[in-house]
């Protein structure tokens, strides 16, 4: 799963910039037709943080 978002993981994301305004109304693209453009409108930085195991010893 090289490029997957999986559950039970913590993802910290920040949007670095918005380059242009997107479409003014929603569209339903045909999944069999590739995107007409390679232009991107967001510059996003994603940092996947490792799990931290905390061992808590509790007496009851």
N, C-alpha and C positions, 0 to 999 in steps of 0.2 A: 504494500500500500504506500507507494512512494508519494503520491499526490492526493491523498484522501483526508477528509476531515472525519475523525472517528470520535465516538462518544467516550466519556470518562477521561477526556484530555482537556487541558486548559490552553486556550489560544489567546494571546494578547495581540491585538491588531490596532494599527493607527493609520488613518488616512492622511497621507503627506500632502496631497494637493488634488484639487479638482481642476482638470485642464479645460473642459468645455461643458456646456449644458447639454444634457441628453435629449432624447425625443420628448416632444411635448404631450404625447399621448401613448398609452401602451399599445404594443403590437403583439400579434401572435405569429412568431416566425415559424416557417416550415422547417422541421428538424432535418429534412433530407437535403436542404439547400445550405451550403456553407455561408458564413457571414460575408457580406459584401465588402467589408473593410477590416483592416487590421488595426484601426485606430483605437486607442484606449482613452477613456475619459478620467480614470482614477489612477493615482499613484499610491499604492498600498504597501506598507511594510508589515510583514508578519514574523513574529518571533514565537517559536514553539518552546515553551518552558518545560524542563524536566520535572517529573514527579518528585516530591519531597516526602520521604517516609518519616513519620514522627512516631516514635515508640513511647506511649504513655503507660506508665505503670501505676495502676490505681488499686488500692486496697479497699474492699467493701466489708 
